[in-house]
Amino acid sequence: MVADCGANCARWLLCLTNFICICVSTGVLIVATWLAADKASFINTTLNITTSKYSPASNFVDEEAEKILKEFVEPAVIEQAAYILLALGGLIFIISFLGYCGAIKESRV
């Protein structure tokens, strides 16, 4: 009975880790879908957050960082990033989901 405690703890820790990975990958998929669907609103939001004088992030952004940010917020870069994030988020989601199911079923493949 006591020997099962370590295995049971490891099982639930694995389930928790896979569930956290599922949640993170879902967030990545949501952001990637937003990027792929509406690049203009992402660009406007990013630039407004970083360049507005009322933004808390504006204290950390100097002129050089603002220039670099404007280069990375080009539509072509955003589109490529969206597709890369979609692929990575989907892959992580699938692997985490299968790991979660395997940990719940105690599958020993």
N, CA, C and O of each residue as an XYZ file, in Angstrom:
436
protein
N       0.820     -1.189      0.000
C       0.000      0.000      0.000
C       0.865      1.254      0.000
O       0.586      2.205     -0.730
N       1.911      1.254      0.816
C       2.780      2.412      0.897
C       3.618      2.541     -0.377
O       3.945      3.653     -0.789
N       3.963      1.425     -0.997
C       4.770      1.449     -2.214
C       4.001      2.096     -3.368
O       4.609      2.647     -4.285
N       2.688      2.033     -3.326
C       1.876      2.645     -4.377
C       1.810      4.163     -4.257
O       1.414      4.835     -5.209
N       2.183      4.706     -3.127
C       2.091      6.152     -2.917
C       2.997      6.916     -3.879
O       2.579      7.917     -4.461
N       4.221      6.455     -4.048
C       5.154      7.130     -4.961
C       4.688      7.037     -6.402
O       4.768      8.016     -7.145
N       4.202      5.872     -6.805
C       3.715      5.698     -8.178
C       2.467      6.532     -8.405
O       2.303      7.120     -9.474
N       1.599      6.589     -7.430
C       0.373      7.375     -7.555
C       0.701      8.867     -7.618
O       0.088      9.606     -8.388
N       1.656      9.304     -6.816
C       2.077     10.712     -6.834
C       2.701     11.060     -8.181
O       2.424     12.123     -8.738
N       3.538     10.176     -8.705
C       4.159     10.412    -10.010
C       3.106     10.457    -11.108
O       3.203     11.268    -12.029
N       2.111      9.604    -11.017
C       1.040      9.587    -12.015
C       0.285     10.908    -12.027
O       0.049     11.478    -13.092
N      -0.094     11.397    -10.856
C      -0.861     12.631    -10.807
C      -0.004     13.849    -11.126
O      -0.511     14.842    -11.648
N       1.286     13.783    -10.818
C       2.183     14.865    -11.204
C       2.329     14.915    -12.725
O       2.378     15.996    -13.312
N       2.397     13.750    -13.355
C       2.449     13.692    -14.809
C       1.147     14.211    -15.425
O       1.172     14.927    -16.426
N       0.024     13.852    -14.831
C      -1.269     14.365    -15.309
C      -1.332     15.891    -15.183
O      -1.790     16.571    -16.102
N      -0.876     16.423    -14.058
C      -0.892     17.868    -13.845
C       0.014     18.582    -14.845
O      -0.359     19.614    -15.401
N       1.203     18.027    -15.070
C       2.131     18.631    -16.026
C       1.551     18.627    -17.430
O       1.644     19.626    -18.144
N       0.954     17.517    -17.830
C       0.348     17.452    -19.162
C      -0.840     18.403    -19.272
O      -1.052     18.997    -20.330
N      -1.612     18.556    -18.209
C      -2.739     19.478    -18.242
C      -2.261     20.924    -18.378
O      -2.861     21.715    -19.106
N      -1.189     21.263    -17.682
C      -0.629     22.615    -17.806
C      -0.128     22.851    -19.225
O      -0.321     23.934    -19.779
N       0.519     21.839    -19.821
C       0.980     21.966    -21.212
C      -0.194     22.115    -22.173
O      -0.093     22.844    -23.160
N      -1.301     21.436    -21.901
C      -2.497     21.569    -22.731
C      -3.028     22.998    -22.641
O      -3.393     23.586    -23.659
N      -3.074     23.559    -21.442
C      -3.563     24.936    -21.268
C      -2.654     25.944    -21.965
O      -3.139     26.871    -22.614
N      -1.342     25.769    -21.835
C      -0.401     26.687    -22.482
C      -0.510     26.585    -23.995
O      -0.524     27.606    -24.683
N      -0.588     25.365    -24.524
C      -0.688     25.207    -25.976
C      -2.006     25.744    -26.505
O      -2.061     26.233    -27.633
N      -3.072     25.664    -25.714
C      -4.338     26.262    -26.121
C      -4.202     27.778    -26.218
O      -4.724     28.390    -27.150
N      -3.512     28.382    -25.268
C      -3.255     29.819    -25.330
C      -2.430     30.203    -26.548
O      -2.703     31.213    -27.195
N      -1.419     29.394    -26.860
C      -0.595     29.646    -28.047
C      -1.442     29.530    -29.309
O      -1.296     30.331    -30.232
N      -2.321     28.540    -29.353
C      -3.203     28.385    -30.515
C      -4.159     29.563    -30.658
O      -4.440     29.997    -31.775
N      -4.657     30.080    -29.556
C      -5.569     31.229    -29.611
C      -4.846     32.461    -30.147
O      -5.373     33.170    -31.005
N      -3.635     32.717    -29.640
C      -2.862     33.877    -30.114
C      -2.484     33.698    -31.584
O      -2.549     34.649    -32.363
N      -2.090     32.485    -31.960
C      -1.714     32.233    -33.355
C      -2.901     32.399    -34.291
O      -2.751     32.918    -35.396
N      -4.074     31.964    -33.859
C      -5.270     32.146    -34.681
C      -5.598     33.620    -34.829
O      -5.987     34.070    -35.907
N      -5.443     34.372    -33.745
C      -5.668     35.824    -33.806
C      -4.686     36.468    -34.781
O      -5.071     37.323    -35.578
N      -3.421     36.058    -34.719
C      -2.427     36.600    -35.633
C      -2.744     36.268    -37.077
O      -2.633     37.128    -37.952
N      -3.139     35.026    -37.337
C      -3.412     34.607    -38.708
C      -4.681     35.275    -39.250
O      -4.760     35.596    -40.436
N      -5.665     35.481    -38.384
C      -6.943     36.015    -38.847
C      -6.941     37.532    -38.988
O      -7.501     38.065    -39.946
N      -6.317     38.231    -38.046
C      -6.404     39.692    -38.043
C      -5.073     40.301    -37.614
O      -4.877     40.649    -36.450
N      -4.178     40.419    -38.567
C      -2.851     40.976    -38.283
C      -2.926     42.453    -37.903
O      -2.156     42.916    -37.061
N      -3.842     43.188    -38.514
C      -3.912     44.638    -38.293
C      -4.218     44.975    -36.831
O      -3.603     45.875    -36.260
N      -5.162     44.258    -36.230
C      -5.494     44.573    -34.840
C      -4.348     44.199    -33.907
O      -4.124     44.874    -32.903
N      -3.613     43.123    -34.229
C      -2.457     42.762    -33.407
C      -1.377     43.825    -33.501
O      -0.780     44.201    -32.492
N      -1.125     44.309    -34.709
C      -0.107     45.344    -34.900
C      -0.505     46.618    -34.154
O       0.318     47.229    -33.472
N      -1.761     47.009    -34.288
C      -2.228     48.223    -33.587
C      -2.142     48.060    -32.077
O      -1.706     48.974    -31.377
N      -2.551     46.916    -31.574
C      -2.503     46.675    -30.134
C      -1.069     46.694    -29.630
O      -0.775     47.310    -28.605
N      -0.179     46.023    -30.343
C       1.220     45.972    -29.920
C       1.860     47.353    -29.925
O       2.545     47.731    -28.975
N       1.636     48.093    -30.985
C       2.231     49.424    -31.057
C       1.610     50.381    -30.043
O       2.311     51.222    -29.482
N       0.304     50.263    -29.802
C      -0.342     51.141    -28.819
C       0.140     50.848    -27.405
O       0.308     51.765    -26.601
N       0.360     49.583    -27.100
C       0.807     49.227    -25.753
C       2.225     49.717    -25.511
O       2.540     50.202    -24.425
N       3.070     49.594    -26.503
C       4.480     49.918    -26.290
C       4.822     51.382    -26.525
O       5.793     51.873    -25.949
N       4.065     52.096    -27.345
C       4.453     53.474    -27.672
C       3.594     54.535    -27.007
O       3.952     55.712    -27.041
N       2.487     54.166    -26.411
C       1.644     55.157    -25.746
C       2.352     55.699    -24.508
O       2.982     54.938    -23.773
N       2.253     56.991    -24.272
C       2.929     57.570    -23.118
C       2.223     57.212    -21.809
O       2.794     57.381    -20.732
N       0.988     56.721    -21.897
C       0.244     56.337    -20.706
C       0.410     54.862    -20.362
O      -0.076     54.402    -19.329
N       1.086     54.134    -21.215
C       1.273     52.707    -21.013
C       2.379     52.443    -19.990
O       3.398     53.134    -19.995
N       2.192     51.451    -19.110
C       3.266     51.129    -18.160
C       4.509     50.566    -18.852
O       5.610     50.648    -18.308
N       4.340     49.996    -20.042
C       5.480     49.438    -20.774
C       6.289     50.518    -21.478
O       7.407     50.255    -21.922
N       5.750     51.721    -21.588
C       6.451     52.773    -22.332
C       7.729     53.225    -21.625
O       8.623     53.772    -22.271
N       7.831     53.009    -20.327
C       9.044     53.401    -19.606
C      10.237     52.530    -19.988
O      11.385     52.959    -19.874
N       9.965     51.305    -20.440
C      11.031     50.365    -20.752
C      11.443     50.393    -22.220
O      12.441     49.773    -22.588
N      10.699     51.095    -23.059
C      10.962     51.098    -24.489
C      11.649     52.399    -24.868
O      11.070     53.478    -24.737
N      12.884     52.293    -25.336
C      13.575     53.483    -25.809
C      13.447     53.567    -27.331
O      12.742     52.758    -27.934
N      14.111     54.523    -27.949
C      13.958     54.743    -29.390
C      14.462     53.568    -30.217
O      13.850     53.194    -31.217
N      15.582     52.987    -29.794
C      16.139     51.858    -30.549
C      15.227     50.639    -30.457
O      15.014     49.949    -31.454
N      14.693     50.371    -29.280
C      13.785     49.247    -29.115
C      12.493     49.467    -29.902
O      11.923     48.519    -30.442
N      12.035     50.706    -29.965
C      10.829     51.017    -30.733
C      11.053     50.776    -32.223
O      10.156     50.295    -32.916
N      12.249     51.109    -32.719
C      12.572     50.877    -34.125
C      12.624     49.382    -34.426
O      12.128     48.940    -35.462
N      13.218     48.609    -33.531
C      13.281     47.153    -33.712
C      11.884     46.554    -33.663
O      11.563     45.656    -34.442
N      11.053     47.045    -32.752
C       9.688     46.547    -32.645
C       8.901     46.813    -33.917
O       8.144     45.951    -34.364
N       9.065     47.982    -34.503
C       8.345     48.295    -35.736
C       8.799     47.410    -36.893
O       8.011     47.124    -37.795
N      10.064     46.970    -36.880
C      10.530     46.040    -37.910
C       9.904     44.668    -37.751
O       9.588     44.011    -38.743
N       9.718     44.224    -36.498
C       9.149     42.907    -36.255
C       7.634     42.878    -36.390
O       7.044     41.799    -36.443
N       7.003     44.020    -36.445
C       5.550     44.069    -36.538
C       5.110     44.255    -37.987
O       3.996     44.714    -38.242
N       5.949     43.913    -38.907
C       5.583     43.958    -40.331
C       4.628     42.798    -40.623
O       4.753     41.739    -40.006
N       3.683     42.970    -41.544
C       2.704     41.913    -41.825
C       3.323     40.584    -42.271
O       2.799     39.525    -41.925
N       4.413     40.612    -43.022
C       5.026     39.354    -43.477
C       5.611     38.573    -42.302
O       5.489     37.349    -42.246
N       6.241     39.274    -41.370
C       6.823     38.615    -40.202
C       5.721     38.055    -39.311
O       5.838     36.948    -38.784
N       4.654     38.825    -39.148
C       3.529     38.384    -38.326
C       2.880     37.142    -38.932
O       2.525     36.211    -38.209
N       2.727     37.125    -40.235
C       2.093     35.979    -40.896
C       2.933     34.712    -40.725
O       2.388     33.644    -40.448
N       4.241     34.822    -40.885
C       5.110     33.662    -40.696
C       5.090     33.205    -39.241
O       5.053     32.005    -38.967
N       5.112     34.139    -38.324
C       5.061     33.790    -36.901
C       3.749     33.106    -36.553
O       3.721     32.192    -35.729
N       2.664     33.544    -37.175
C       1.356     32.937    -36.898
C       1.339     31.476    -37.310
O       0.848     30.628    -36.565
N       1.865     31.176    -38.474
C       1.857     29.785    -38.936
C       2.812     28.913    -38.128
O       2.521     27.743    -37.883
N       3.932     29.464    -37.718
C       4.854     28.702    -36.869
C       4.215     28.424    -35.509
O       4.318     27.312    -34.990
N       3.559     29.428    -34.935
C       2.881     29.236    -33.649
C       1.725     28.255    -33.762
O       1.495     27.471    -32.841
N       0.990     28.279    -34.874
C      -0.088     27.306    -35.073
C       0.456     25.876    -35.103
O      -0.112     24.974    -34.487
N       1.547     25.683    -35.817
C       2.128     24.338    -35.916
C       2.660     23.870    -34.561
O       2.402     22.740    -34.147
N       3.400     24.739    -33.872
C       3.958     24.350    -32.574
C       2.867     24.135    -31.525
O       2.920     23.174    -30.757
N       1.887     25.025    -31.497
C       0.796     24.871    -30.534
C       0.001     23.606    -30.767
O      -0.365     22.911    -29.819
N      -0.271     23.300    -32.035
C      -0.996     22.064    -32.350
C      -0.205     20.824    -31.982
O      -0.762     19.869    -31.441
N       1.085     20.830    -32.268
C       1.935     19.679    -31.939
C       2.023     19.465    -30.432
O       1.899     18.337    -29.954
N       2.236     20.536    -29.689
C       2.313     20.424    -28.230
C       0.974     19.982    -27.660
O       0.932     19.186    -26.721
N      -0.119     20.490    -28.218
C      -1.445     20.098    -27.729
C      -1.679     18.601    -27.926
O      -2.140     17.918    -27.012
N      -1.363     18.096    -29.107
C      -1.592     16.678    -29.399
C      -0.736     15.793    -28.497
O      -1.239     14.827    -27.922
N       0.545     16.112    -28.367
C       1.432     15.297    -27.532
C       0.995     15.346    -26.064
O       0.994     14.318    -25.387
N       0.626     16.526    -25.571
C       0.196     16.658    -24.179
C      -1.119     15.932    -23.935
O      -1.300     15.299    -22.895
N      -2.034     16.023    -24.890
C      -3.316     15.342    -24.730
C      -3.132     13.831    -24.682
O      -3.728     13.152    -23.845
N      -2.300     13.306    -25.585
C      -2.051     11.861    -25.571
C      -1.308     11.440    -24.309
O      -1.570     10.362    -23.775
N      -0.390     12.264    -23.822
C       0.297     11.974    -22.564
C      -0.650     12.005    -21.380
O      -0.536     11.186    -20.467
N      -1.583     12.942    -21.389
C      -2.575     13.031    -20.324
C      -3.469     11.798    -20.318
O      -3.735     11.213    -19.268
N      -3.926     11.413    -21.500
C      -4.774     10.214    -21.596
C      -4.005      8.970    -21.165
O      -4.556      8.107    -20.482
N      -2.740      8.872    -21.556
C      -1.927      7.725    -21.161
C      -1.677      7.686    -19.666
O      -1.659      6.608    -19.072
N      -1.482      8.846    -19.046
C      -1.248      8.886    -17.607
C      -2.514      8.531    -16.837
O      -2.439      7.871    -15.800
N      -3.660      8.952    -17.321
C      -4.919      8.624    -16.650
C      -5.206      7.134    -16.763
O      -5.623      6.510    -15.788
N      -4.988      6.553    -17.947
C      -5.265      5.132    -18.169
C      -4.132      4.241    -17.665
O      -4.258      3.016    -17.680
N      -3.031      4.838    -17.223
C      -1.832      4.121    -16.799
C      -1.318      3.213    -17.919
O      -0.970      2.054    -17.696
N      -1.283      3.769    -19.107
C      -0.802      3.039    -20.271
C       0.712      2.947    -20.234
O       1.394      3.960    -20.076
N       1.239      1.749    -20.379
C       2.697      1.534    -20.339
C       3.131      1.017    -21.693
O       3.290     -0.187    -21.897
N       3.320      1.953    -22.618
C       3.703      1.573    -23.971
C       5.206      1.536    -24.091
O       5.732      1.235    -25.162
